[in-house]
Amino acid sequence: METIEQLEKHAVDAAINTDWDEAILTNKKIIQLDKQNLSALLRLGFSYLQKQDLDEAKKYYRKAIKIQSNNNVALENLERINVLQTKKTRKRSQSQISLDPNLFLDIPGKTKSVALVNLGQKNVLAQLFIGQEVFLKARNRKVEARTKENEYIGTLPDDLSRRLLVFLKAKSVYAAFIKEASLARITIFIREERKGNRVQHYISFPHNIQSRINELKSEKEEDEESTETVEIDLEKLAESMAAEEKEYFPYGPDNEEEGEE
């Protein structure tokens, strides 16, 4: 017979592989051995939420609240379920999403996980599920993430927005998927599908995108000096594209950053 520790590992592995049926089965085995196992109750709530079985998800989150009344995970997801169960939202609920186990495979320079900022309305966020495809849209000086129905989800952080604006305007193509979803935090996984001709020699997601160009020389090795040159070249390309299209590309240090709308 498996121990609770072994079952815990199995349950976590099942969730990582987005095998929600197996996750539910394993966590229920844990509950049979330990009815007060808070982690297993939370995992059951989450697994049922991913399957969009809202009543079962609510049941296990409520059990978690009985054990720990101020548990933020349970409270937040109960709020999310309440939003989903409103008449307006329920009509728009999507069918269960089937996930490719390799969907979030990390490829250096070509993929990036990022938490969105300036999140949208709760009734939109509540309907997002792991693996759901979302779409990047260049707008003004920002890059927004939107649903298939063009509902606003959130915005990429300023540094990544500035960079991807250049790549998107150069006809690069990216795929994006929900990696983490709650009413307070949305993380998306972005994957480079194709680079535009003018940015073929530039990396979509460098290791440290936050680094300022004028700070790159401090304590850098020789191979990193070439990175500085490439980044400066990309800034020049942005300026060139801006001149050609009479449009501002906010790449590089944001000395004159536009205020929030």
DAWO-V14153 format. One record per residue. RES is the residue in one letter. SS is DSSP state (alpha for helix, beta for strand, coil for the rest). NEAR is the number of other ideal C-beta (glycine too) atoms within 10 Angstrom. Layout:
# DAWO-V14153
res->{RES & RES}
ss->{SS & SS}
near->{NEAR & NEAR}
This chain:
# DAWO-V14153
res->{M & E & T & I & E & Q & L & E & K & H & A & V & D & A & A & I & N & T & D & W & D & E & A & I & L & T & N & K & K & I & I & Q & L & D & K & Q & N & L & S & A & L & L & R & L & G & F & S & Y & L & Q & K & Q & D & L & D & E & A & K & K & Y & Y & R & K & A & I & K & I & Q & S & N & N & N & V & A & L & E & N & L & E & R & I & N & V & L & Q & T & K & K & T & R & K & R & S & Q & S & Q & I & S & L & D & P & N & L & F & L & D & I & P & G & K & T & K & S & V & A & L & V & N & L & G & Q & K & N & V & L & A & Q & L & F & I & G & Q & E & V & F & L & K & A & R & N & R & K & V & E & A & R & T & K & E & N & E & Y & I & G & T & L & P & D & D & L & S & R & R & L & L & V & F & L & K & A & K & S & V & Y & A & A & F & I & K & E & A & S & L & A & R & I & T & I & F & I & R & E & E & R & K & G & N & R & V & Q & H & Y & I & S & F & P & H & N & I & Q & S & R & I & N & E & L & K & S & E & K & E & E & D & E & E & S & T & E & T & V & E & I & D & L & E & K & L & A & E & S & M & A & A & E & E & K & E & Y & F & P & Y & G & P & D & N & E & E & E & G & E & E}
ss->{coil & coil & coil & alpha & alpha & alpha & alpha & alpha & alpha & alpha & alpha & alpha & alpha & alpha & alpha & alpha & coil & coil & coil & alpha & alpha & alpha & alpha & alpha & alpha & alpha & alpha & alpha & alpha & alpha & alpha & alpha & alpha & coil & coil & coil & coil & alpha & alpha & alpha & alpha & alpha & alpha & alpha & alpha & alpha & alpha & alpha & alpha & alpha & coil & coil & coil & alpha & alpha & alpha & alpha & alpha & alpha & alpha & alpha & alpha & alpha & alpha & alpha & alpha & alpha & coil & coil & coil & coil & alpha & alpha & alpha & alpha & alpha & alpha & alpha & alpha & alpha & alpha & alpha & alpha & alpha & coil & coil & alpha & alpha & alpha & alpha & coil & coil & coil & coil & coil & coil & coil & coil & coil & coil & coil & coil & coil & coil & coil & coil & coil & coil & beta & coil & beta & beta & beta & beta & beta & coil & beta & coil & coil & coil & coil & alpha & alpha & alpha & alpha & coil & coil & coil & coil & coil & coil & coil & beta & beta & beta & beta & beta & beta & beta & coil & coil & beta & beta & beta & beta & beta & coil & coil & coil & coil & coil & beta & beta & beta & beta & coil & coil & alpha & alpha & alpha & alpha & alpha & alpha & alpha & alpha & alpha & alpha & alpha & alpha & coil & coil & coil & beta & beta & beta & beta & beta & beta & beta & beta & beta & coil & coil & coil & coil & beta & beta & beta & beta & beta & beta & beta & beta & beta & coil & coil & alpha & alpha & alpha & coil & coil & coil & coil & coil & beta & coil & coil & coil & coil & coil & coil & coil & alpha & alpha & alpha & coil & coil & coil & coil & coil & coil & alpha & alpha & alpha & alpha & alpha & alpha & alpha & alpha & alpha & alpha & alpha & alpha & alpha & alpha & alpha & alpha & alpha & alpha & alpha & alpha & alpha & alpha & alpha & alpha & coil & coil & coil & coil & coil & coil & coil & coil & coil & coil & coil & coil & coil & coil & coil & coil}
near->{6 & 13 & 9 & 13 & 9 & 12 & 22 & 18 & 13 & 18 & 24 & 15 & 13 & 20 & 20 & 11 & 12 & 19 & 16 & 20 & 10 & 16 & 25 & 23 & 14 & 25 & 28 & 15 & 16 & 23 & 17 & 11 & 13 & 12 & 11 & 11 & 20 & 16 & 14 & 26 & 26 & 21 & 24 & 26 & 25 & 22 & 27 & 22 & 23 & 21 & 17 & 16 & 15 & 17 & 9 & 16 & 23 & 20 & 14 & 25 & 26 & 13 & 19 & 24 & 15 & 12 & 14 & 15 & 9 & 7 & 18 & 10 & 15 & 25 & 15 & 15 & 23 & 18 & 16 & 23 & 18 & 14 & 19 & 20 & 14 & 11 & 6 & 8 & 16 & 12 & 7 & 13 & 13 & 12 & 6 & 12 & 16 & 7 & 18 & 10 & 10 & 6 & 15 & 17 & 11 & 10 & 10 & 10 & 12 & 16 & 17 & 22 & 14 & 20 & 14 & 20 & 15 & 14 & 19 & 19 & 11 & 16 & 15 & 20 & 21 & 22 & 21 & 23 & 17 & 21 & 19 & 19 & 13 & 23 & 14 & 20 & 14 & 15 & 14 & 12 & 16 & 21 & 23 & 21 & 24 & 18 & 19 & 10 & 8 & 9 & 17 & 16 & 24 & 22 & 21 & 25 & 17 & 17 & 16 & 19 & 23 & 23 & 25 & 23 & 24 & 23 & 25 & 18 & 18 & 17 & 12 & 20 & 13 & 21 & 16 & 20 & 19 & 21 & 18 & 13 & 21 & 17 & 16 & 11 & 13 & 23 & 15 & 24 & 21 & 24 & 19 & 18 & 10 & 9 & 19 & 15 & 8 & 16 & 20 & 9 & 10 & 20 & 19 & 20 & 21 & 17 & 10 & 8 & 17 & 10 & 17 & 11 & 14 & 11 & 11 & 16 & 10 & 7 & 5 & 13 & 7 & 6 & 7 & 14 & 12 & 9 & 17 & 16 & 10 & 14 & 21 & 14 & 12 & 21 & 17 & 12 & 18 & 23 & 14 & 12 & 18 & 16 & 10 & 8 & 10 & 6 & 10 & 14 & 20 & 21 & 23 & 18 & 14 & 14 & 6 & 7 & 11 & 12 & 4 & 8 & 9}
